[in-house]
């Protein structure tokens, strides 16, 4: 018996070379949490606000975002509900109003986003990614010092091998 997975999340069971049956098994919420951890641009804006506060209510996020852009309270609410379903946020329902916290630390999420960008746009090569990032926006003296320190540590590690 062979198993094939179709794009629309159906499964085809081949009984033999000439007969088969299609069984449609939709993703469950748990599958969605496992497979869709990457935040969208709007979700990333919300995550940035919550990382800044540590935890936040929908109103906290709405008030912060609405200072920078035109966004509705219900839009923020819906996005945060979706983010909870995706596993990007955790919701404390024991208090009113409900408080949301990120499910992963900021550095881990950033690392995952950079890793995906690195693999998709730069074929896994870190040099062009770093050069592109530094050429797009001027780094502060503190950032340059931190970059030099990181490069020195990397050189020491490579020379020690």
LUMKOLMI-463910 format. One record per residue: residue in one letter; x, y, z of N, C-alpha, C in turn. Coordinates in Angstrom, 3 decimals. Layout:
residues N
[site 'A',[X,Y,Z],[X,Y,Z],[X,Y,Z]]
...
END
This chain:
residues 161
[site 'X',[0.850,-1.177,0.000],[0.000,0.000,0.000],[0.898,1.244,0.000]]
[site 'X',[0.713,2.149,-0.935],[1.472,3.389,-1.029],[0.661,4.544,-0.462]]
[site 'X',[1.360,5.553,0.027],[0.709,6.744,0.557],[1.277,7.955,-0.171]]
[site 'X',[0.401,8.776,-0.729],[0.834,10.007,-1.394],[0.115,11.179,-0.746]]
[site 'X',[0.804,12.293,-0.590],[0.207,13.476,0.012],[-0.015,14.516,-1.077]]
[site 'X',[-1.247,15.004,-1.182],[-1.579,16.026,-2.164],[-1.475,17.399,-1.536]]
[site 'X',[-1.424,18.425,-2.359],[-1.308,19.800,-1.878],[-2.504,20.223,-1.033]]
[site 'X',[-3.668,19.659,-1.278],[-4.855,20.073,-0.531],[-5.051,19.219,0.719]]
[site 'X',[-3.969,18.611,1.206],[-3.956,17.841,2.437],[-4.840,16.605,2.362]]
[site 'X',[-5.025,16.051,1.163],[-5.695,14.770,1.008],[-4.634,13.686,0.953]]
[site 'X',[-5.020,12.503,1.300],[-4.123,11.372,1.223],[-4.696,10.373,0.234]]
[site 'X',[-3.857,9.821,-0.610],[-4.297,8.801,-1.550],[-3.670,7.486,-1.120]]
[site 'X',[-4.485,6.522,-0.832],[-4.013,5.184,-0.515],[-4.148,4.334,-1.763]]
[site 'X',[-3.024,3.833,-2.279],[-3.046,2.962,-3.450],[-3.177,1.519,-2.969]]
[site 'X',[-4.322,0.915,-3.263],[-4.540,-0.475,-2.867],[-3.713,-1.416,-3.736]]
[site 'X',[-3.661,-1.135,-5.003],[-2.807,-1.866,-5.939],[-2.533,-0.931,-7.108]]
[site 'X',[-2.052,-1.446,-8.200],[-1.656,-0.601,-9.332],[-2.835,0.086,-10.009]]
[site 'X',[-4.059,-0.390,-9.829],[-5.188,0.176,-10.567],[-6.250,0.821,-9.688]]
[site 'X',[-6.275,0.540,-8.406],[-7.324,1.114,-7.555],[-6.717,1.947,-6.438]]
[site 'X',[-7.441,2.979,-6.080],[-7.001,3.831,-4.990],[-8.225,4.480,-4.358]]
[site 'X',[-8.031,5.030,-3.158],[-9.105,5.800,-2.538],[-8.499,7.064,-1.950]]
[site 'X',[-9.251,8.149,-2.020],[-8.792,9.439,-1.510],[-9.461,9.680,-0.170]]
[site 'X',[-8.661,9.976,0.809],[-9.175,10.288,2.139],[-8.692,11.691,2.479]]
[site 'X',[-9.607,12.573,2.764],[-9.261,13.958,3.097],[-9.131,14.097,4.608]]
[site 'X',[-7.946,14.493,5.047],[-7.679,14.679,6.464],[-7.136,16.102,6.635]]
[site 'X',[-7.961,17.031,7.071],[-7.489,18.410,7.222],[-6.514,18.537,8.388]]
[site 'X',[-5.694,19.566,8.328],[-4.779,19.854,9.429],[-5.572,20.144,10.691]]
[site 'X',[-5.046,19.710,11.807],[-5.631,20.054,13.102],[-4.937,21.303,13.612]]
[site 'X',[-5.443,21.870,14.693],[-4.795,23.033,15.285],[-3.368,22.710,15.706]]
[site 'X',[-3.159,21.493,16.204],[-1.829,21.100,16.640],[-0.864,21.061,15.464]]
[site 'X',[-1.312,20.548,14.314],[-0.473,20.530,13.118],[-0.118,21.947,12.697]]
[site 'X',[-1.082,22.852,12.767],[-0.856,24.238,12.367],[0.203,24.868,13.267]]
[site 'X',[0.160,24.586,14.566],[1.139,25.141,15.485],[2.544,24.646,15.148]]
[site 'X',[2.666,23.380,14.795],[3.968,22.811,14.487],[4.515,23.346,13.179]]
[site 'X',[3.660,23.545,12.179],[4.117,23.825,10.823],[4.101,25.296,10.425]]
[site 'X',[3.569,26.174,11.248],[3.417,27.550,10.810],[3.909,28.518,11.877]]
[site 'X',[5.154,28.366,12.299],[5.713,29.183,13.360],[6.222,30.543,12.875]]
[site 'X',[6.348,30.718,11.576],[6.926,31.952,11.044],[5.901,33.083,11.093]]
[site 'X',[6.211,34.192,11.776],[5.264,35.312,11.820],[5.260,36.125,10.527]]
[site 'X',[4.083,36.653,10.187],[3.972,37.565,9.058],[4.528,38.925,9.462]]
[site 'X',[4.549,39.869,8.539],[5.052,41.210,8.852],[4.214,41.861,9.958]]
[site 'X',[2.889,41.770,9.857],[2.014,42.356,10.882],[2.190,41.657,12.225]]
[site 'X',[2.331,40.341,12.186],[2.532,39.592,13.424],[3.875,39.949,14.064]]
[site 'X',[4.878,40.215,13.239],[6.189,40.603,13.763],[6.102,41.946,14.472]]
[site 'X',[5.311,42.869,13.951],[5.127,44.165,14.620],[4.510,43.962,16.004]]
[site 'X',[3.528,43.072,16.080],[2.886,42.778,17.366],[3.892,42.128,18.313]]
[site 'X',[4.659,41.173,17.805],[5.670,40.522,18.643],[6.673,41.539,19.192]]
[site 'X',[7.079,42.494,18.371],[8.033,43.513,18.817],[7.479,44.309,19.996]]
[site 'X',[6.202,44.643,19.940],[5.575,45.377,21.041],[5.560,44.514,22.304]]
[site 'X',[5.169,43.263,22.154],[5.077,42.380,23.322],[6.469,42.087,23.885]]
[site 'X',[7.481,41.922,23.021],[8.843,41.735,23.516],[9.291,42.959,24.307]]
[site 'X',[8.919,44.140,23.842],[9.303,45.372,24.528],[8.690,45.432,25.932]]
[site 'X',[7.417,45.030,26.046],[6.716,45.082,27.326],[6.935,43.832,28.177]]
[site 'X',[7.295,42.734,27.578],[7.396,41.457,28.286],[6.102,40.668,28.189]]
[site 'X',[5.003,41.336,28.409],[3.661,40.786,28.204],[2.749,41.983,27.966]]
[site 'X',[1.623,41.739,27.319],[0.751,42.865,26.977],[-0.671,42.395,26.720]]
[site 'X',[-1.603,43.305,26.907],[-2.995,43.064,26.534],[-3.192,43.519,25.096]]
[site 'X',[-4.327,43.188,24.539],[-4.655,43.645,23.186],[-4.637,45.171,23.148]]
[site 'X',[-5.190,45.803,24.181],[-5.222,47.267,24.227],[-3.817,47.857,24.247]]
[site 'X',[-2.906,47.268,25.020],[-1.522,47.754,25.060],[-0.904,47.737,23.662]]
[site 'X',[-1.085,46.616,22.975],[-0.521,46.472,21.630],[-1.181,47.457,20.680]]
[site 'X',[-2.504,47.553,20.743],[-3.244,48.473,19.871],[-2.773,49.914,20.092]]
[site 'X',[-2.688,50.347,21.343],[-2.295,51.737,21.621],[-0.889,52.043,21.130]]
[site 'X',[0.009,51.080,21.242],[1.380,51.280,20.773],[1.435,51.338,19.247]]
[site 'X',[0.790,50.370,18.585],[0.831,50.326,17.122],[0.074,51.484,16.480]]
[site 'X',[-1.026,51.893,17.092],[-1.844,52.949,16.484],[-1.149,54.310,16.508]]
[site 'X',[-0.110,54.459,17.314],[0.678,55.694,17.298],[1.523,55.797,16.030]]
[site 'X',[1.859,54.642,15.443],[2.741,54.610,14.279],[2.009,54.379,12.968]]
[site 'X',[0.844,53.726,13.029],[0.130,53.390,11.799],[-1.369,53.327,12.069]]
[site 'X',[-2.120,53.354,10.991],[-3.576,53.285,11.089],[-3.993,51.827,11.182]]
[site 'X',[-4.415,51.405,12.366],[-4.806,50.019,12.594],[-5.960,50.002,13.587]]
[site 'X',[-6.874,49.081,13.408],[-8.036,48.997,14.272],[-7.830,48.047,15.435]]
[site 'X',[-8.542,48.296,16.519],[-8.473,47.440,17.703],[-8.881,46.011,17.364]]
[site 'X',[-9.951,45.863,16.579],[-10.401,44.507,16.231],[-9.395,43.785,15.342]]
[site 'X',[-8.663,44.529,14.524],[-7.615,43.926,13.697],[-6.509,43.358,14.583]]
[site 'X',[-6.090,44.146,15.568],[-5.058,43.686,16.496],[-5.553,42.462,17.263]]
[site 'X',[-6.801,42.522,17.726],[-7.389,41.391,18.451],[-7.369,40.130,17.594]]
[site 'X',[-7.823,40.234,16.360],[-7.889,39.070,15.479],[-6.490,38.521,15.183]]
[site 'X',[-5.549,39.414,14.911],[-4.177,38.969,14.655],[-3.599,38.246,15.867]]
[site 'X',[-3.862,38.749,17.046],[-3.331,38.115,18.252],[-4.011,36.761,18.508]]
[site 'X',[-5.277,36.638,18.139],[-5.952,35.339,18.239],[-5.312,34.335,17.268]]
[site 'X',[-5.050,34.777,16.052],[-4.399,33.926,15.053],[-3.002,33.529,15.534]]
[site 'X',[-2.279,34.488,16.092],[-0.935,34.213,16.583],[-0.955,33.194,17.721]]
[site 'X',[-1.995,33.238,18.549],[-2.148,32.252,19.613],[-2.413,30.876,19.012]]
[site 'X',[-3.284,30.822,18.002],[-3.566,29.554,17.326],[-2.316,28.981,16.652]]
[site 'X',[-1.473,29.855,16.113],[-0.254,29.417,15.441],[0.842,29.027,16.426]]
[site 'X',[0.641,29.356,17.690],[1.655,29.037,18.686],[2.707,30.114,18.854]]
[site 'X',[2.488,31.298,18.299],[3.436,32.399,18.442],[3.270,33.135,19.764]]
[site 'X',[2.049,33.130,20.292],[1.742,33.791,21.557],[1.091,32.802,22.515]]
[site 'X',[1.262,33.084,23.801],[0.529,32.361,24.842],[-0.427,33.357,25.483]]
[site 'X',[-1.618,32.873,25.832],[-2.653,33.748,26.387],[-2.966,33.296,27.810]]
[site 'X',[-2.940,34.249,28.751],[-3.328,33.965,30.133],[-4.803,34.329,30.282]]
[site 'X',[-5.648,33.310,30.308],[-7.095,33.531,30.388],[-7.586,33.647,31.823]]
[site 'X',[-6.674,33.513,32.793],[-7.090,33.583,34.195],[-7.284,35.014,34.677]]
[site 'X',[-6.854,35.978,33.891],[-7.006,37.388,34.266],[-7.793,38.123,33.193]]
[site 'X',[-8.415,39.220,33.581],[-9.135,40.094,32.646],[-8.554,41.481,32.745]]
[site 'X',[-8.215,42.117,31.666],[-8.186,41.580,30.311],[-7.078,40.549,30.172]]
[site 'X',[-7.237,39.687,29.169],[-6.272,38.619,28.947],[-4.902,39.195,28.601]]
[site 'X',[-3.881,38.547,29.104],[-2.507,38.995,28.896],[-1.809,37.995,27.972]]
[site 'X',[-1.093,38.537,27.001],[-0.384,37.713,26.020],[1.113,37.818,26.242]]
[site 'X',[1.801,36.695,26.084],[3.255,36.653,26.144],[3.757,35.891,24.918]]
[site 'X',[4.973,36.182,24.479],[5.513,35.435,23.341],[5.810,34.000,23.757]]
[site 'X',[5.593,33.062,22.860],[5.866,31.660,23.181],[7.346,31.330,23.047]]
[site 'X',[8.092,32.154,22.312],[9.532,31.961,22.159],[10.245,33.264,22.477]]
[site 'X',[11.471,33.176,22.976],[12.247,34.395,23.216],[12.512,35.147,21.905]]
[site 'X',[12.715,36.435,22.011],[12.943,37.289,20.849],[14.130,36.803,20.026]]
[site 'X',[15.233,36.468,20.675],[16.437,36.047,19.940],[16.186,34.774,19.145]]
[site 'X',[15.406,33.831,19.683],[15.141,32.588,18.961],[14.302,32.867,17.714]]
[site 'X',[13.285,33.703,17.855],[12.444,34.044,16.707],[13.266,34.773,15.651]]
[site 'X',[14.075,35.735,16.081],[14.926,36.462,15.147],[15.895,35.510,14.447]]
[site 'X',[16.474,34.582,15.209],[17.408,33.621,14.627],[16.714,32.775,13.562]]
[site 'X',[15.493,32.335,13.845],[14.751,31.527,12.874],[14.444,32.318,11.604]]
[site 'X',[14.065,33.598,11.754],[13.781,34.434,10.588],[15.041,34.684,9.765]]
[site 'X',[16.156,34.951,10.447],[17.418,35.183,9.747],[17.872,33.910,9.039]]
[site 'X',[17.715,32.773,9.721],[18.118,31.494,9.115],[17.333,31.246,7.831]]
[site 'X',[16.034,31.528,7.865],[15.223,31.329,6.663],[15.654,32.287,5.556]]
[site 'X',[15.864,33.559,5.894],[16.327,34.535,4.908],[17.686,34.125,4.348]]
[site 'X',[18.583,33.705,5.219],[19.912,33.280,4.806],[19.837,32.139,3.790]]
[site 'X',[18.990,31.165,4.076],[18.876,30.011,3.183],[18.148,30.344,1.891]]
[site 'X',[17.104,31.165,1.974],[16.297,31.453,0.788],[16.943,32.460,-0.146]]
[site 'X',[17.470,33.538,0.402],[17.947,34.633,-0.442],[19.459,34.642,-0.644]]
[site 'X',[20.219,33.996,0.262],[21.675,34.067,0.181],[22.329,32.695,0.063]]
[site 'X',[21.523,31.671,-0.230],[22.025,30.305,-0.441],[22.909,29.833,0.715]]
[site 'X',[22.593,30.278,1.932],[23.319,29.835,3.117],[24.624,30.557,3.377]]
[site 'X',[24.968,31.542,2.571],[26.240,32.251,2.716],[26.066,33.482,3.607]]
[site 'X',[26.774,33.491,4.729],[26.599,34.585,5.700],[27.264,35.888,5.270]]
[site 'X',[28.373,35.803,4.556],[29.100,37.014,4.164],[28.241,38.009,3.402]]
[site 'X',[27.620,37.594,2.293],[26.774,38.537,1.554],[25.599,39.081,2.378]]
[site 'X',[25.053,38.269,3.282],[23.957,38.741,4.138],[24.429,39.877,5.037]]
[site 'X',[25.573,39.685,5.670],[26.108,40.710,6.571],[26.466,41.971,5.794]]
[site 'X',[27.118,41.804,4.663],[27.494,42.967,3.851],[26.262,43.740,3.384]]
[site 'X',[25.245,43.024,2.970],[24.005,43.671,2.524],[23.352,44.431,3.682]]
[site 'X',[23.285,43.798,4.848],[22.667,44.439,6.010],[23.422,45.702,6.406]]
[site 'X',[24.749,45.638,6.409],[25.542,46.800,6.806],[25.493,47.914,5.767]]
[site 'X',[25.309,47.577,4.510],[25.264,48.605,3.471],[23.894,49.298,3.413]]
[site 'X',[22.882,48.687,3.979],[21.533,49.261,3.904],[21.278,50.332,4.955]]
[site 'X',[21.877,50.187,6.119],[21.623,51.126,7.205],[22.917,51.342,7.976]]
[site 'X',[23.201,52.595,8.275],[24.430,52.931,8.979],[24.391,52.349,10.392]]
[site 'X',[25.459,51.651,10.761],[25.566,51.081,12.098],[26.101,52.127,13.060]]
[site 'X',[25.642,52.061,14.301],[26.136,52.966,15.337],[27.539,52.526,15.745]]
[site 'X',[28.311,53.421,16.367],[29.644,53.020,16.843],[29.581,51.824,17.810]]
[site 'X',[28.547,51.773,18.636],[28.396,50.650,19.574],[28.145,49.343,18.822]]
[site 'X',[27.313,49.418,17.791],[27.033,48.227,16.988],[28.287,47.759,16.259]]
[site 'X',[29.062,48.705,15.707],[30.303,48.342,15.021],[31.295,47.693,15.977]]
[site 'X',[31.364,48.220,17.204],[32.255,47.638,18.209],[31.814,46.207,18.538]]
[site 'X',[30.533,45.991,18.660],[30.016,44.651,18.949],[30.280,43.698,17.782]]
[site 'X',[30.154,44.206,16.547],[30.435,43.391,15.361],[31.913,43.009,15.334]]
[site 'X',[32.794,43.982,15.625],[34.232,43.685,15.651],[34.558,42.629,16.711]]
[site 'X',[33.930,42.760,17.869],[34.145,41.796,18.954],[33.700,40.394,18.515]]
[site 'X',[32.545,40.310,17.866],[32.046,39.029,17.378],[32.986,38.445,16.334]]
[site 'X',[33.471,39.298,15.405],[34.415,38.828,14.380],[35.714,38.336,15.006]]
[site 'X',[36.213,39.054,16.019],[37.430,38.618,16.714],[37.227,37.259,17.368]]
[site 'X',[36.080,37.079,18.018],[35.777,35.790,18.659],[35.685,34.670,17.629]]
[site 'X',[35.059,34.961,16.479],[34.954,33.958,15.421],[36.325,33.586,14.865]]
[site 'X',[37.207,34.591,14.694],[38.555,34.316,14.207],[39.341,33.467,15.197]]
[site 'X',[39.209,33.769,16.496],[39.903,32.975,17.516],[39.402,31.540,17.488]]
[site 'X',[38.098,31.363,17.341],[37.516,30.026,17.302],[37.993,29.263,16.081]]
[site 'X',[38.036,29.934,14.931],[38.496,29.279,13.695],[39.982,28.936,13.743]]
[site 'X',[40.780,29.833,14.351],[42.233,29.585,14.454],[42.532,28.470,15.445]]
[site 'X',[41.693,28.287,16.429],[41.907,27.247,17.437],[41.632,25.854,16.896]]
[site 'X',[40.907,25.763,15.791],[40.551,24.443,15.237],[41.660,23.838,14.456]]
END
